[in-house]
């Protein structure tokens, strides 16, 4: 390989890696919504049993109904550490739109 070709390839590779690092990441909300025509069932009547918290800093993130492509499946809650001090969990929920039901993710506020 000639020196000039090697230099061109090295420059192109450097430019590509710098551009990839500088490109903004797509936000999580950019994912396409999946619509479900069947309304989600109500949460189970029984209160979810919470195991003992791993620490005083852990926050309970309650369970929810997940669509698996054929039916709704209950996903049990878990204990999670907040990403920062004084963060509060805002639970996800099902919303109804013109095309059916879609899931709106929970998030830390």
N, C-alpha and C positions, 0 to 999 in steps of 0.2 A: 504494500500500500504506500502510495507516495505521501510525502510530508503534507502537501496542501490538502489532499483528500482526507487525511487523518485529522488535520486541523478543522476542516469543515464539519466532519462528523462529530468531533469533540464539541465544537461550538453549538451545533444543532442539539446534541444531547443535553448540554448545559442549559440551553434556552428552554428545552422541553421540561426539564426537571424544575427549573425556576418557575415557569408558567404554571405547572401542576400544583406547586406549593402555594402560589399566589391566588389561584382560582378559588372563589368562595364556594364553600360547601352548600349543597342544596338543603334548605330547611326540611325538617321532618314532615311538615305539613304539605310538602310538594308531592308526597306519595299519593297515587290515585286512590280515591275513595272506593270502597267495595260496598255496593248497595245490596241489601237483603230485603226481599219482598215480604218475608214473614216477620211479624212483630216479635221482639224479644220477650221471653217469659218474665214474669215478676221474679225478683230474687227469692230464694228459698225462704219459707216462713220461719224456719228455725234460725236462730241467731248463730252466726258463724263462731265456732269455738276458737278463741285465740290462745295459742300456746304462750308460755311465759316469755316475755320480751328478753332478747339477748342482752340488752343494756338499757339504761334509762334514756339514752339518746335515740334509740330506735322508735320509729313511727309505724303504726299499723296501716297498711294499705289493703283495704277490703277487697274481697273477691268480686268477680263480675261474670257476666254471661258472654262467652266468646263464640263467634260463628265459625264452624270448622269446614264450611263448604256444603254441608248437608243438614246440619242441625246446630242448635245452641248447646254449648258445653260449659258447665260451671268451672271456673278457675278459682281455686281457693286463695284467700288473702295471704299476705306475707308481712314480716317485719322488715323494714328498710331503714337505712341511715339517710337522713336528709343530706342533700349536697352541700348545704351551708347552714350556719346557725340561724335560727328563727324561721326556717323554711317551713311551709305548710303544704300538705298534700291536697290537691284538688282532684277529686275522683273522676275517672272517665265515665262516660255515659253514652247511651244510644240516643241518636237524634233522628227525627223523621224529616225527610226531604221529598221532593217531587218524584224521585226515582225509587224511593223506599227508605229503609232504615240504614244508617251508617254509624260507625263507632267513632266517637270523639275521645281521643286519648286523654288520660289523666296526666297531670304534670305538677311539678313543684313550683310553688309561688313564693 
